[in-house]
Amino acid sequence: MRRRRPGVFAWLPPMVPTFLLLGLFFIGPILWAAYTAFTNAALSGPAARDPEFVGWENFRRALHDPNLANAVWLTVLFTFGSAVIGQNCLGMLLAVLMQRRNQVIRAIVGMLVVAAWVLPEIVAAFALYAFLSGDGTLNAVLTTLGMEGQNWLFTAPMLAIILGNVWRGTAFSMLIYQAALSDVDVELLEAAQVDGAGPLRRFWHVVLPIVRRTVMTNLMLITLQTIGVFTLIYVLTSGGPGTASQTLPLLMYDRAFEFGEIAYGTAIAFVLLGVGALFSAIYARALRAEV
Amino acid sequence: MAVIGGAETPARKAKWALLDVVVVVYALVPVLWIVSLSFKTKGTITDGNFVPREWTLDNYQEIFTTTEFVRALVNSIGIALIATLIAVVLGTMAAYAVARLDFPGKRALIGVSLLIAMFPQVSLVSPLFDIERALGLFDTWPGLILPYITFALPLAIYTLSAFFREIPWELEKAAKMDGATPAQAFLKVIAPLAAPGVFTTAILVFIFAWNDFLFAISLTSTERARTVPAALSFFTGASQFEDPTGTISAAAVVITIPIIVFVLFFQRRIVAGLTSGAVKG
């Protein structure tokens, strides 16, 4: 039996406020960015009052900007290191290890991990800053162990922000994988065990094929989240020292708000937008393929 | 239960216990460190001791006597509550339409809302800055509330429509047949069933608005609308040369308390809501 389709007056009115807001604060900024990126808009100076159309100038400049190439590379490194490798693998490992623990421990660990994850980003970033900086906890521990401390944020900025993002984001992957693992049929694993498969082989040949789709989905989600990470890096290193940890969001913010070159910053935002849209499209396709 | 089985021996138990400790320490140490910093005196703040040698409430006293922090706290509470309220009302309306009515482009709408929820917001900051200045919204409460609602709505609609689909709507018809008015049917039958979903969504939206730093730092310029996460980065201490670490820590602890309370009481709901998109695939 097919229900009659309701008229436009039934479904549209409740959607109107949502469409309006999305139009003004989501579609609007995207269109505005598309326009601004082709002007010389600035925060101050003559261009601030009367921005001129400059065609592809900002993008031409971006193409030859060594900082942009550096930022793209660092963004890829950051995303790959902290999301694809770090959060994803560690999340899966924790999910597998937590499976056989009793309820109480699962509950306690679950709560801690979730707490670390919904912590305000600025607090998490500041906590990591206090942990990794010159007089931080890490150095205090190292000194007790008889080792030389150092300012990690200065000597190993990329490592610091990658570890920071792994710490912050692993909970998400862990929770997703915990839910997926509980769907794995125990009998299948027991059968594999009877056939002589060790833990690693059981994971690789039995568990992984079953949760593969979840892994793909999770990878896309955390990739998108990680590409846009700003607060963590801004607080930990501000993209420095120099440009040693200046990923795309940091470069964009730096150009647009510190240098006041709104137009060029927007052009960089567009590069980021392009990367995000690319991943979004892949993700949407993956989702559609699953239905 | 266990994916990878095996007998429990004392040695194995010890290994597992060690693992638990490692995970807990890993998750907790950086957070406990700022709690510790917030209770340290100015003289001992850089001593590197995990437990404060001298406990003090000075840092807390200091932040609550500065307008800088108190004003930011008022902004934070007001902005997050208003954004949550409006987003939940609008989200409920839209999700109701999505869950109960069959209209063209509905599936695409759900897909697009997920895309928006995952969109790198940082790439929209500079155009939003321009637009808000043009509209006179820059550095005002609505200037933060409206973007928060906008970026929370897609996830709210997604979560809510998932909840609403589970509601047995025939009950509404049954209640009407038994003589209830439409309003009664909604209030007595449907509302109690929908409440948990709405509540979960409200928590998620509140956490999002409360935690945000990116919009708060780029769409405000004075104390007028600056929320605590943004205000934190302007803390300088009582004098220019004083290390603000203690007061920042205290402020960080204060804004974390509501989040911790939410996690303690509603952990399951938060997890279910936030991971629903990915788990359902």
Interface residues (C-beta under 8 A of the other chain):
Chain A: R3 R5 P6 V8 A10 W11 P14 M15 P17 T18 L21 L22 L24 F25 F26 G28 P29 I30 W32 A33 T36 A41 L94 V96 L97 Q99 R100 R101 I105 I108 V109 G110 M111 L112 V113 V114 A115 A116 V118 L119 P120 E121 I122 V123 A124 F126 A127 L128 A130 F131 D135 G136 T137 N139 A140 T143 W167 A171 F172 L175 I176 A179 A180 L181 V184 V186 L189 E190 Q193 P199 R202 F203 V207 R213 T214 T217 N218 L221 L224 Q225 I227 G228 F230 T231 V235 P249 M252 Y253 A256 F257 I262 G265 T266 A269 F270 L272 L273 V275 G276 S280 Y283 A284 L287 R288 E290
Chain B: M1 A2 V3 I4 G5 W16 L19 D20 V23 V24 Y26 A27 L28 V29 P30 V31 W33 I34 L37 T46 G48 N49 F50 L90 G91 M93 A94 Y96 A97 L101 D102 F103 P104 G111 L114 L115 I116 M118 F119 P120 Q121 V122 S123 L124 V125 S126 P127 L128 F129 D130 I131 L146 P147 I149 T150 F151 L153 P154 I157 I207 W210 N211 D212 F213 L214 S218 P229 L232 S233 T245 I248 S249 A252 I255 T256 I259 I260 F262 V263 L264 Q267 I270 V271 L274 T275 G277 A278 V279 G281
